[in-house]
Amino acid sequence: MTGEFELIARHFARPAQSAQVSIGIGDDAAALIPSAGATLLVTTDTLVAGRHFRSDVPAEALGWKAAMVNLSDLAAMGATPGWLTLAMTLPEADDNWVAAFAEGFRAAAQSVGAELVGGDMTRGPLTIGVTALGETLDAPLRRCAAQPGDELWLTGCTGEAAAALAALSEALPVDERLLQRLDRPTARCAAGRAARGLAHAAIDVSDGLLADLEHMLKASAVGAQLRADALNATPAMQVLASALSASPDPWIWTGGDDYELLVAVPPARSQTLVSIWAEQGLSPVHIGRVVDGEGLSWQGDAPAVDPVSSGFRHF
């Protein structure tokens, strides 16, 4: 009979990849050695079947996304990712499913230089809990330091993941790029490190652009003026919007699951940062600026969205 210990040993236990891991998977706890003088950053996220992912998502893609959504939080603070722990609650000990999940999880971690160092496995409704740890030798980026006059920049476009979800909910064919953006997001770790020391503030766009911008604005006690025409629907989004007789604006501004970074950067430094991002293969977008006061205003015709109720909410 296959149990949790067999699954862990077969699919997750691997020799440590870094000298900073003195004890890895297989003991009661991992032992890590942070770099001298580094600040350790820790984030935890939980993914619940039917709430954060659909039940038929491929196991490999789910493994990839489970790692990436946590690594994205480290990216937003300019951290270098180091280690992950994984807590899995599974309805059954499906060896093939766990093998595929582990493959995706490991590939995501390795793509940014991180490794799995421990966790837990038990039986119950499908739930994935991940803790990600990273470090930085400089002050980490935060949400609370945006200043009036800062430019607001995104590492890339938003709305494609939400468009994919809309297509799936209507049982429509899904463009492959849209589906990739939903199921296999990429944490912008290198972009976050580049922003450290240049940007005043940063946040990752996970719950929706307007919702996450609001978190930054409230934490910084400032407002923002946004360019209504800054973000446009991609061709695949336009095709889907026409099929649904819908506007793509809610996907773009409130959809979530994008995992791009949003930064507030002084104008004197913005082109330096944008050039670095472009060299990394990204397509940065200038969406507006930080202003005195509070709340949002629009330059141009405001999109058809409700900023008050925008974004993903767990309750």
Secondary structure, 3 states (H helix, E strand, C coil): CCCHHHHHHHHCCCCCCCCCEEECCCCCCCEECCCCCCEEEEEEEEEEECCCECCCCCHHHHHHHHHHHHHHHHHHCCCEEEEEEEEEEECCCCHHHHHHHHHHHHHHHHHCCCEEEEEEEEECCCEEEEEEEEEECCCCCCCCCCCCCCEEEECCCCCHHHHHHHHHHCCCCCCHHHHHHHHCCCCCHHHHHHHCCCCCEEEEECCCHHHHHHHHHHHHCCEEEEECCCCCCCHHHHHHHHHHCCCCHHHHHHCCCCCEEEEEECHHHHHHHHHHHHHCCCCCEEEEEEECCCEEEEECCCCCCCCCCCCCCCC
